[in-house]
Amino acid sequence: MELSRRTFTALAGTAALGLALAGSGGAATGTHGPRSVPTGPPPSPPRADGRRHRVGFDGYSLLVDGRRLVLWSAEMHPHRLPSPSLWRDVLQKLRAHGHNAVSVPVPWNHHSPAPGTYDFTGVRDLNLFLNTAAEERLYVVLRPGPYLGADVDAGGLPGWLTAVDGTARTDDPEYLRHVDEWLSAVNSIAVRHLFTAGGGTLLLYRLEDGHGTPAGDPARRAYTAHLYARARADRIDVPLFHGDGRFGHRESGSPSPGFRSDAGHERRGHLTDLAHGITAHSVRTVFGGSPWGWLSGAGVTAPHDREAPIDEGRRPTADMAPLQQFGHLVRTVPDLARLDPAGEVRAADDRLTVYHLANPDTGAQVYVVRNDSGEPVRSMLPDTGIEVPVTVAPRDARLLVSGLGLGRRKLAYTTAQPMLSMAAGRLDVAVFVGRGGEQAQVALDCGVQPEVLRADTEPAWSYDRGRLNVVAPLGRGGLSRLLVKGGGSDVPLVLLFADDATALRLWPYETPSGSLLVYGPAMLRSATLRGSTVHLTGDVVDETGVEVWPPRGITSVTWNGQPVRTYLGRAGSLVMEGMMPDAPAVPLPELTGWRRRGGNPESEPEFDDSAWTAADRTTSHSTTPVPGDGLVLFADDYGFHYGDVWYRGRLTDTRGITSVSLTCGTGPHGLLMAWLDGHPLGTHRMPAPEEDTAGKGTFTATAVLAVPKGLRRRGRHVLSVLVRPMQHDGGARARDPHKAARGLVSVAFGGGSRDVEWRIQGAVAPDRARGPLNNGGLHGERHGWHLPEHDDRDWRAVGLPHEERRQGVAWYRTDFRLDVAPDVDASIGLTLEDEPERAYRAQIFLNGWNMGQYLNDVGSRHTFVLPNGILRTRGTNTLALAVLSDGTTPSGPRDVRLTLLGAARGGVPVEVVEPAGTADRPGR
């Protein structure tokens, strides 16, 4: 949904989306600047330079210091990558693949374990992340919420908020009091990084999440206005927006820039957005990270976004190609920042939709050709000056141009999408891309016949009546190069042709002395000029050469600190003699030496629960009604918000009791187990989400468990119940969905009623490094069995596979050592596999960090990424598995092994994530 200027003015009582900037930093030109800003080079990559900057917009684009900026932001989730050293790795990959900004959500629950307590240290160091983004020359779009969407537990709201007064996401004063504390804590860091004041590169600030504020909901409208006022009161003077929005709205048919906050990964989507006047884009979840701990939203057990272009192991995928191409295109072709709708164009084949736009300053004509059909379409485009048919793949789009300046020359037309146009030394360079197997045709206006040199055999060319016509197959033999000299220009032009896969090995880079282009490696991280040498750093995965089009005066090259012998290529580049070797093999050890220990002593009647909390409340802040007997058993009301929760109830005389009915509330995949006097009564599991319940965040069910005749007798008895509540509901369709009860809701008995005295225990106080979402209330978690320093010498040695049929919890531990070469970035995962009918699940702990939950009989996730830093790639690691089995089938684990997900020679330096406080915690 797009939020118009008029709507936001009604909400916030200010100019369009808060662009009337006042206060500490710069100022905005507003929606209509004092003069028209012509097409020209974009602003230089941002940095924390200590200078004031002006940020605004006009009817076409954002304006930064009077220059047009097409924002191409990528969303990444540092909270899902609990290794701060690796934040730099991902940010460098975003920049190298064409993004000029990063959108970063800041989950309230990740930083706030209790009311008034905010932690921005260690893996939560927002200041460090913002500093790193500035060092990598990326703008920042900050998303402090408070609500962030259903993919985070409770939408990002903290667990303690379930047990206090106030209706979330409204103007309820109690809720706003907590919101103000949270936002002021974030803003006190953010204000030091505002681009307007030169302290950093924070360019935009997004309020809340989701769609526009409903016009018929005055409480939500007032809430949005309050969030705006809070940001301004905290001296946040950069542009603000809410959800998807336009910085202005169309008036009299004129274009206005918009912000697309959930841009997709497909070329068809972002090209269409550009055609509709949207020049600020944030691509959803380019890197999502791992669902470690209990941070993910209800029902999320897999990686946050399986289709993220940078996968969970930080490896760029083929899906980066359209994002990289678009990013470099809008950065190096400034004509695209100022486009007007132009005359209607219809393709000869009506299955193609054509959007025609024109730059009013340069006269460049832009055509976005979209194919929504399920088959490739080849068609002429009449009245465009494109003299040959154009082919668009199924459900794809292509941006074509005519009349575009390529350095000192003019492009008559092209059937391939341009990727970049830049100067490198004494050369102009233009890159054209498309799908493998397609043929690119490019026509250049040349007053006289130029000299054309082919560096590769694939391109063909001809000259006729003032026009140079070039044809090149894409993908055949990798990169195709053509050097054009003369023809009316004294600056040679290099034409490069690449398919999507080849384009992912092309790396433009800006230095203070000019731009350069590198071809070959898996990634270019940095380029530094010293004297006549360019010092390159980056990653190599497969055997490759290196080719560089450098700035003037550069005659030699180093790669990752080593000299590279080069010669002058036919296309004006420095070409490596020979090849760089691929990344070395990374040997991984087998996981042996397992030790096992039972983990549910709470089920035994003699267990000492005297230190547990008495469950005797009669009122609740939950949206779930208190049951008829007036007793509140909801876990959140007793301060237990994440992970497993134990209940122990004492009753007398079970004669006549035939069954126990346990009603519980959980998220998807929730689980309940019960014992009476240490004897298993059974397990109930909530269903996996299906098509009609895919968006459902809370499930409530009653498990009716039979009481064996042998347990129906006089005397004192103990009913023990273990509930795995899973995550809180973070949906946006209901009021306070996060306050739906988790844990036991009510208990009843078949054959008679009984008075029960209940005690409850969940997670104990967390260590500061790992935080509150790392652990739950299993006995082993409360006593530090997951920690590397725990003494397990008295545990029983076992081998895998290890089979047993029992209801309850069992812990398995082992150590392993890695010795990965220092110059190798290895992405390593843990893989678990077993026969799918076996009903058990396992919490995975690496060096004390909860890396996720494996559900053997539900879902398809078998491999869990172990982030470097948490994983010690040159040292000893401790792996612990907490296995819950329902006793209906033999339970594992069976196959547990380390898996190499990928390796590159290069990477970034990684520091070990040291926990704060390593001694065993006191258990209860």
N, C-alpha and C positions, 0 to 999 in steps of 0.2 A: 504494500500500500504506500502511496506517496502522500506525504503531509504537505499541504500547500502553505504558502506564506500567510494567506488569510486565516487559515485554521490555527496556525501556530501563534499568530498575533492575538487571536481570541483567547488562546490558552495562557500565554505568557505575558501578554500586555507589552510586547516589544516588537522591534522590527524583525524582519524575516529571519527566523531561526537564530535569533540572538547575535546577529552579525553587527549590531551597533556596539563595537568593541570599545570599552572604556577601561581605564585603570592603568595597571602596571606596565603593560607591554606596548603593543602597537596600536594601530587604529585600522578600521576597515573603510574601504571605499563605499561600502553599502551596496544596495541592489542596483543603483545607477550611479556610476562614478562620475566625476567631473568631466572626464573626457573618455573617448573611446580608446581602448587598449588594443593596438594593432597586433597582428600575428607576428610572433618573434620567438627567439629561443626561450625555452623554459627556464625557471630559476635553477641555479646551481644546486647540486645535492645538498641537503640541509646539514647543519652541524650546530653544536653548542658554541657559538662564536662570541657570545657576550654582547651582541648588537641587537637593537630593536628592529623588528620587522613588521611590515604591514600585511594583514591578511584580510581579504574580502572576496567579492565576486561581482560579476556583472551578469548580463543575460546569457553568457556562454559558458563561463568556467570560473573556477577559483582564481583569485589573483594574489600572487605572493610578491610583494615588493614591486608591484606594477607589471609583473610578468604572468603570463597564463600558465596554469598548472592543470594538467589532466591527472587526477589522483587515481592511482592503481594500487590499491591496498590489498594486502593478504591477511586473513585472520589466522593467528596462531595462538595456542593456549599454553603459556608457560606454566600454568598451574598443573598441567598434565605432563610436564616434563620436569620431574623433581631433581634436576641436576643443572644448576645455573651455568656451568661451563658450556653446556650444550645449547643454551639459548643463543649464543653467538653463532654456533654452527648453523642453526636454522635461519637466523636472520641473514647471514651471509648467503645462504641458498636462496632466500626470497629476493634479495637484491640482485644476485647474479642472474636470476631467472626473470628479471624485468620489473619487479615490483619496486615502487618508490615509497611505499608506506606499509606499516604493519598495524593491524587492528588487534587490540589486546583487551580481552575481558578480565576483570578483576573480581573474582567471586568473594562475596562477603564471608561466606562460611569457611573459606580457605584461610582467612586471616583473623577470624574472630571466634575464639573458643568459648567466650563468655561475654555477657553484657559489659560494655565499656573496656574490653580488652582487645587490642589490635596488634597483630604480629606482622611486621614487615622485614623479617630477618631470614637468613638462610634461603631455603627454597621458596620463600615468600617475599624476597627482596625486590619490591617494585622499583625502588630507586636504582638498583643495579640493572634491572632490565631496561629502564628508560635511558640510563647512561650508555648501555651497550647498543641500543637502537640508534642513539645519536652518533656513537663512534662508527657505526656501520652506515651512516648517512641515510637513514630512513626516517620519514615522517611517522608520527604515531597518532593513531585514532584510539583514544582511551574510552573504555566501556566499564565504568564502575558500578553499573546497575542502577539501583540495588537489585532489581530482577534481571536475570540474564538469559532465561529460556529453560525449556524442559530438559535439556541435555545435562544439566548440573543438578545435584541433589537439591530439592526444594527450590529450584530455579536460581540457586546461588544464595538464597536466604539462609542465615545461620540456624543451626538446630535449636539453639536456645530460644529463638524467636517463636517456636511452637508453644512455649510455656509461659508467655507473657501476654499482657493486655495489648490490644490494638489490632485493627484489621489492616492487613498488608495491602500495599499498592493503592491506598486511598489517602484522604487527608485526615485520617484519624490521628489526633494529637499524640497519643502514646506511640503509635508506629512512627510518626514523623520525628519524634524525639530520638528514637534509635537510628533512624535514617540520617538525621543531621550529624550525629556522632560519627557514623560510618563514613559518610561522604566527606566530612571535614578531615577525618584521618587520612583518607585517600588524597584529598585535595591539598593537604599540607605537604605532600610529596610532589603531587602533580604540578603545583604552582612553581616549583623550582625548575621545571623542565619545559615551561611554555616557550614555544618558538617565537611568539610575539616579543618576549623579553630577552631572547637570546640565551636562555638558560638550558635549552634542550631543543627537541624537535617535535614536541607535542603540538599538533596542528589542529585537531578536531576533538570534540568531546561529545560522546553519545549518551543521552539520558535514557535509562531503562532499556527495554527490549520489546520486540513484538511490533504490532501494527499501531496505527494512529489511535489517539485517544477517542473513545466513543463520544459523539456529540451529546448523546442522551445520558451521560454518566457524569454529573457535576462533581462527584467526589474524585473521580479519576482525573477530570480536567483540572481541578484545584491541586491535586497531587502533582501533576506534570508541571504546573506553574511553580509549585513549591520547589521542585527539583531544580528548575531553572534558576530561581532566586537563590537557592543554596549555593549553586556553582558560582554565580556572580558575587555573592557575599564573600565567598572564599577566594576571590580575586582570580577566578578562571576567566580569562578574557578572550579565549579563542572561540571560534564558532561552535555553537551547540546545536544538536539536532536530536530527534526522537524517532526511533525506528527507521523505516525507509522514509526518505523525505526529499522534497525539492528545496533548494535554497530559495527558490521563488516559484511562481506558477506561470503558466502560459497566459499571456494577455494579448488579445488581438492577433493570435496566431504566431506571435514571436516566440522563439525558443527560450528556455530557461534552464540553467544547469540543475541537475538533480543528483541526489546521493542514493546509490543502490547499495544497501547494507548487506544484502544476501545474494550478491551476484554469483551465478553458477560457474562451474568449471568448463562449460562448453563454449566453443567459439560462437555458436549461433546466438547465445544469450547476450554476451557482452557487446558483440557487434550491433545487435538490434538496439541495445540500450544506448550505444553511441549515436545511432541513427535517430533516436528519440530525444536527443539533447542531454543525455546523462553523461557528465564528464568527471564525476567522482564516484568511483566504484570501490567496494570492499568485497573481495571474493571470499565466500564462506569457507572456513576451515581448510585452508591450504595445508596446514599441519595441525592435526588434532591431538597427537600424543596418546598416552596410555591411560586407561581408566583405573588408576591405582587407588588403593584405599576404598573409601565409601563416597568418593567425590562425584561419581557419575549420576546421571538422572535415573528416575525410576525405569526399570526394565533394561537399562543399558549394561550389557555384560561384555560386549565386543568393543574394539577400539572406537573412539568417538565418531569418526567418519572413515569407514573402510575405503571410501573412494577418494580420500584426500590425495591431492597430487604429490605431496610428500608424505610417504607412508609412516606408520608408527615407528619404524626403525630408522627414520630420518633419511630415507633414500628417495630421491626424486624419481617419479614414475613418468611413463609416456604421457600422462595427462597434464604434465607441466607444459607441453609443447604449445598449445593455444594460448596459455597464460603468458608464457615467455614472449611469444611473438607479438601479442597485443601490447604488452608492457614496453618493449623496446620500440614498437611502432609509434605509440603515442608520445614517447619521450623524445624521439629523434625526428619526428615529422610534426612540427608545430602547427601546420595547417589544420590538424584535426581538433585543436582546442577551440576553434572558432568556425562553426559551420552553421549555415542557414539551409532550411529546406529549399530545394530547387525544383525545376520542372518535373512533372510526372514522367516516369519511364516505365514501360511495360516490356517484360521479356517476351520473346516470340513464343516461348512455352509458358503457359500461365501457371504452371506448377512452381515457378520461381516468383518470389516477391522481391521487388527492387525498391530500395530507398535511395533517393537521389539528393545529395547535399552539395553545397558549394561554399568555399571560403571566400568571403567578400573582399579580402585584401589581396590574395594571390591569384584568385580565379581557379584554383584547383578544384576539380570535380571529383566527388567521392560517391561511389556506388556500393551499398551493402546489398548483396544478392543472397537471398535466403531460400533454402529448400527445405520445406517441412514434410516432404514426401519420403517414402521408404526406399527410394531407388535414386541412383544418380541421374541428374538432369543436365543435358547439354543443349544450350540454346544461344541464339544471337540476342544481343541487347541493342535494339534499334535506337537511334538518336543519341548514342553515347560516344560515338567516335571510336569505339572498340570494334575493330573490323573483322574479328574472327569469333567463332563460338566460344562460350565460356561453360565449363563443366563445374557443377557444385555437387558434392557428395550428399548422400542421404542424411537428412536431419542435421545439416551443417549450413554454414554461411561463409561468405568470402567478401573481403573488402577490396575493391578495385579502385584505381585512381586514373585520372587523365589530367594533363596540364600541370603536373606536380614537378616542382623543382627538385632535381637530384644534384646537389652541389651546384655547379655552374652550368648544368644542362637541364633540359626540359623533357620530362617523360610524356610521350604522346598517349600511350595507354599500356596496360598490362593485363594479362589474364591470370597472373599469379599475385597473391597478396604480398605487398611489400612488408618486410620485417623491420628494416632500419635503413636510415640514410645518415651518413656521418662523414666527417673528414678525419683522415688518419695520416698525419704527416703531410706530404705533398700530394696525397691522393684523396679523391672522393670515393666513398664506398657505399654501395647499395646492395641490399640482400632481398631476394624474393623467395617465397616459400609456398609449399603446398603439400598435398598428400603424395606419398610414394607412388610412382607409376604414372603420375600426371605429367603433362607437358606445359612448360611455362613459355609464354610469348610476350616479349617486351619490345616496345617500339620507342626509339629516342628521336627527337627532332634534332637534326644536324644539318646546318647550312651547307657544309661541304663534306665530302666523304672522309670519314675518320680512318685512322690506322687501328685495326683490331687484332689483338694477339690472344690466341687461345692458350690457356695454361693447361687445359684438359681437352680431351677429344670429343666430349659429349656435346657442347654447345655448337650451334650452327648460326650463321649470320648472313645477311645480305643488305645491300644499300640500294635504295631506289627513291628518286625524287625527294631528296632532303630528309629521308628517314632511314635510320638504322634499325633493321628488324632482326631480333635475336630469338632463337628457339632453343630451349634446353630441356631435356628430360630430367625429372626430379627423382633423386634417390639412386640413380644409376652411377655407381662408382663413388658415392659420397658427395663431396662438395664440388660443384662445377664453377670454374673461374674464367672470366673474360676481362681483358684490359682494353679500354677504349682510349685512344690518344688523338688529340687534334679534333677535327670536325667542328671547329668554331670555339673551342675552349682550350686554354693553355694548361688546364689542370686535368690530368688523366683520371678516368673513372673506372673503378673496379666493379664489375657486376658479378655477384655471387648467387648461385642457385642451390637450394637445399630442400629436401623433403623434411617432414616433421622430425624424424629421428636425427638427421644430420644437423638440423637447426639447434638441437639440444646440445650441440658441441661447439656452438658459436658464442663467444663471450665478449661483448663490448665493455669497455671500462673507461671512466673519465679520470684523468690525472690533472694536476695543476698546469702541466705543460701541454695538454692536449689529450685527445681521445686515442684509444687503441682498440684493436680487435684481435682476439685470439681464437684459433680454431684447433680442435683436437681433443683436449683433456675432458674428463667427466665434469670438471668444474673449475672456474677461475675464482679465487677468493680475493686476491689483492694484486695490485701492480704498483710498483714504486720505481721512480726514475732517479738514478744517481749517475751523473756524468753521461756517458754514452751507453749505459746499460739499463735495461728494464729488468727489474727483479720481480718475477711472477711467483705466486704461491697458489696452490690449488690441489685438486684431487685427481688421481689416476686410478681407474678401476680395471680397464682392459688395456692391452698393449696399444700405444698410440704415438703418433708424432705430434709436434707442436709447430704451429704456424702463426706468425705475429705480423700484423700491419701496425707498425709503431708510430709514435709521434716523431717529429723531425729530430735529427741528431742522434737517434738511437741506432746503434750498430751491433749490439750484442745482447744476449738473453741469459738469464739464469732461471731455473725452475726449482722451487723449494730449497734454495740456497746452493744448488749445484749448477756450474756452467753448462750451457747448451751450445754445442757447435752448430752453426747455421750457415746457410748460403742464401743468396738473393734469388727468390723465385721469379717466375715469369709474370706473376700477377703483382709484383712490387712488394712482396712480403719477405720476411725472414723465415726460412724454412729449416727445421731441424734436420741434421744429418742422422739418419737412423731412426730408432724408435725408443720410447720409454717403456720399460717392462710393466706388465700388469701387476696388480696388488698381489703380494705373496699369500700362500696358503696360511690359514689360521687354524692350527690344530686345537681341538677341543677335547677335554678329558671326559671319560665315562663317569657317570655319577654312581659311585659305590660307597660302601661303608655306612649304610643307613642305620639309624637307631630309631626305635619306636617306643612310645609311651601312651597309655590311655589318658584321655583328656576330659572326662566328664565325672569327676568325683562328686559334683553337685547333685547327681542323681541318687546318691546313696543316702539312706535315712540318717546316718550318724554324722554326716558332713556338718561342720560348724559354720552356721550362717549368722552368728550373733552380730557380726560387724556389718551385715547387710542393712539396707534401708527398709524400714517398715512401709509396706504399701497400704496406707490407711487413709489416703485422701478421699474426699467426697465431692470435690469440685475440680473442674478442669477448664483450660483454655482451648481445648480441642474442639474441632467442628463435629466430632463424633459424639453423639449424646451419651451421657453417663448412664450406665445400665440401671435397671429398676431397683437393684439392691443398694444403689448409691455408692458403691465402692469403685474408685478409679484405679485401674491397673495399667493405664497407658504409660509406656516407657518414657516418653518425653516429659511427662509431668514430674518424673523423678530424676530428671537430668541426664538420662541415658538416650543419646540421640543417634548414635551410629553403631552399627555392628550388632552382634548377638547379645541377647538379654536372657538372663536366668530368673525364674520365679521358683520359690519354694513355699508351699502352703501346708500348714499343719492343721489337721482335723482329727477328730476322735470318732471311733466306732463307724466302720464302713459296712456293717451288716445291712443287707438290703440294697446296697448301692450296686447297680448293674452296669452303669456306664458313667463316663465323665464327658461332658460337652464343653469343649474349649473353643470359644470364639476369639479369633485374632484378626488383626488388621496388619497388612504388609503391602509392600510393592509387588510387582511381578516377580515370580520365582521365590516368593517367601516360603518359609518352612517352619513347622512346629513339631517338636518331639516331646513326649511325656513319659514319665515313670511314676509308679506308685510303690513306695518302699523299695526303690532300686530295681523293680521289675518293669521292663519296657511295656508300655501300653500301646505304642504305635506312633506313627509319623503322619502328618498331613502336609501336603505341598500345594501351594497355590499354582494355578495353571500358568503355562507360558502364554504370553500374548499371542492372540490370533488376529485374523483380519478385522473382526468386529470389535476387538478390545485392544488394538495396537496403541491407541492413545490413552488408554486407561492407566492411571498412576497408582490407584489404591484398590486393593482387593480385600474383602471381608468375607470370612467363611467360618463355619462351625465344624469342628472335628468331633465326631461322636466316637469315643474310644471305649471298648468293652472292658469292664473290670473282671478279671478272672475270679472264679469262685474262691480260690485259695487265698485271695487278698481281702475277702469280705469278712472282717472279724472285728472283735473289740480292740480297745487300746488306741494308742496314738499312732498316727500315720503321717507320712510326708508325701505330698504330691509335688514332683519336680517337673518343671516345664522349661524347655529351651526354645526360644523364638528367634529366628533370623528374619528381622523385619524388612531387610533390603532398604531401598532408598525412599525418601519422602517424595510425595507427588510435587512436581514442579510445573504442572500444566497452567495454562493461562485462561482457561475457560470458566473457572469457578472462583468464588471468593475463598481465600485462605486454603487452597488445597493442601498446602504443606502441613496444615494442622490436623489433617485426618489421622486418627489414632494409629500408632504403631505398637506392636506387642499384643499382649492379652487385652481383650475387651471385656469379656465376662466369662464366668465359669458356672456351670450348673451340673447337677447330678441326676442320673436316672435312678428311680427307686426311692427318692427322698431328698430333702434338702439338708445341707450341712453348713455349719459355720466354719470358716477357714481363716486362719491368720496368715497373711501373705508377707513375704519379704522378696525384695527385688535387687538384682545386681547386674550392672552392665559394665562398660569400660571404666577403668580407673583413670586417674589424672594422666594425661598424655605427656610424653617428653616433648620439649619445645621444638626440637628439630623436625620430628615427623608430624606432629600436630594432631588435632582431635579426630581427623577423619581416617587415620591410619589403622586404628585398633577398635575392636569391639570387646565384648564381655566374656569370651571364652576363658576357661581357667588358665590355659597356657598363655594367653595374651596378658592376663592380669598378673602372672608370675614371671613374665619375661622369657618364656620358652622360645619365642621367635627371635630373640636377640642373639647376636653372634657370641657374646661372652657368657651365655648361659652354660653351666656345667651339666653336660648330659652323659657323663661317664657311667651313671647307673642305669641308663636306658638300655633296653634290650636290643641287641644287634639283630637286624633282619636283612634279608635280601629282597630285591624286587624282581618279578611281581610278588606282592604280598597279598594274599586273599584272606578275608575273614567275613563272617556274616554276623553282624551285630549292629544294634542301634546305638549311636552315640558318636563320640569324637575320639579320634586317634591322631597323634602327632608323629611326624617323621622328620628327622634332621640328618643332614650330611654336610661335609665341607668339600670344597674343590678349589684348585688353584689354577689361575690363568697366567700366561706369560706372552701376551701379545706384544709385538714389536712396537717401540715407542712412536714410530712414524706411520703406524697403520691405525686407521679408524675402523674398528670392527663392530658391527651391530650384531648382538647376540641375543637369542631368545631362549626361553624354556618351553619345551614341547611335552605335553602329556597326552597319552593315547591309551584307550582301553576299549573293551567291547561296549557298544553304546547302550545296551540294555542294563548295564550295571548302574544302580541308583546311588550315586554319591557325588559329592562336590568337595573341592579343596581350595582353601585360601593359601596363596603362595607368598611366602615371606623371603626376601633376599636381604641379608644383612640387617634384618629387623624391619625392612620396609615392605608394606603390604602391596604386592604388585598386581593383585587381581584375584578373581574367583573363577575357578575352572568348574564347569557344570558338565559332568561326564555324559549324562543322558539327555541333556537339553542343549540345543545350540550347536554351533559348528566351530567355536573358537578352541583351538588346541595349542597355539603358540602365543606366549606372553613375552613381550620385549623387556629386556633387563637393561635399563639405561646406564651407559657408562658414567661413572661417578658414584652411582649406587652400586653398580657392578665394578669390582676392582679388577681391571684387565691385566694388571701386573701385581697379583697378590692373591691372598686366600679369601674365599667367600663362604658364607654360611647360608644354606638353603633349608627352609623349614616349610613343611606342608601340614596344615590343619585340616584333616579329612572328616567330613560329616557324612555318615551313611545311615540309611533308614532301616537297615536290617532285612529288607525284603529280598535282596540279592547279594551275592558276594561282592565285596567292595575292594578297591585297589589301594594304592596306586599300582599300575602295571608298568607301562613304559614311561620313564621320565628321563629326558635327555636334553643336553644343550644343542642349540641349532644356530648355525651361522647364517644370518639373514643377508649379510653383505659385508664387503670390506673394500676400503679405498686406501691407497697410499697418499696420506695427507691428513686432513682433518684439522681440528683445533686442539690446543692443550686442554686437558680435562683434569680438574681437581677432584679428589675424593670428597664425597659429601659426608662429612663427619657428623654423627649425631651428638646432640647435647645431652650428656648424662647417659652413661652406659651401664650403670649398676642395675642389678635386678630390682624391680620395683616391689614394694610391699604388696602382697596379694590379699584378696578377701574372698 
